[in-house]
Amino acid sequence: MSHVYAVTGASGQLGRRVVAELLDRGVDASQVVAVVRTPDKVQDLAARGVQVREGDYDRPDTLTAALTDVDRVLLVSGSEIGQRVPQHTAVIQAAAKNGVGRVLYTSILKAGETGNPIAPEHVETEKVLRASGVPYTILRNSWYIQVYTDQAEQYLATGKILGATGGATISGASRDDYAAAAAAALLDDTDGNRVHELGGPGFTMSDLAAAITEATGTDVTYEDLAPEAYREALLGAGLDEGTAGFLVALDGSIAAGELVTDSDGLRSLLGRDPVSVRDTVRAQLG
């Protein structure tokens, strides 16, 4: 049975990759809907035959139209912290109104039992999704390795990565692997509601520094600080109090073991081992 698959935020780095993954897996482009705020940003997808529809998280009427005749939708979590619950709710309500058969949502690892400061909006979205009556699949992603590699220029300039993770392990994975897993979950015909805890091979920040050193030939080391010393370093670098506190809290969550998992959910969806931090860094920076 063929379905029509919609991906929200399809002009973003994850959503765009999911659309490409669906096409690579043999889904006909006419059965893929790229929901974007600005259609001009995905002219390349339109050129491949993908249906491009305007859908703005802040304009619910556009979402209702965008999800017409859609069977499954991947709700890629928004990037506007503080606005995500109403934005996500608008997508879920539009899906329910249109009779969408399944909503998939990109949440965070261990949602509901983590002190990670970005978790509350994910937890609230999961509650909205459960209450909607629409069958759902929740993809609880751990850290994206690109959270760090996208800052590589700064690391290479200073020769240091600063943090307060206490040497804890992170079950990070690449954006490509999370996108491939999301595409696989969209294509999964299993009935019922599902929650996947997703993470890649564990690494520490020292492992990350070593991988960057190996890939670039420039020595980079990780300096683990006490939380207050890390906060002072961030303030000294020009960050405001709110941002510094947020970043310290993120590392506190890592130090508490809240971004590590022994789940094989990611490997199961991929049908292979996730790419390691070493290979991800080499591919991006080598």
Secondary structure, 3 states (H helix, E strand, C coil): CCCCEEEECCCCHHHHHHHHHHHHCCCCHHHEEEEECCHHHHHHHHHCCCEEEECECCEHHHHHHHCCCCCEEEECCCCCCCCHHHHHHHHHHHHHHCCCCEEEEEEECCCCCCCCCCHHHHHHHHHHHHHCCCCEEEEEECCECHHHHCCHHHHHHHCEEEECCCCCCECCECHHHHHHHHHHHHHCCCCCCEEEEECCCCECHHHHHHHHHHHHCCCCEEEECCHHHHHHHHHHCCCCHHHHHHHHHHHHHHHCCCCCCCCCHHHHHHCCCCCCHHHHHHHHHC
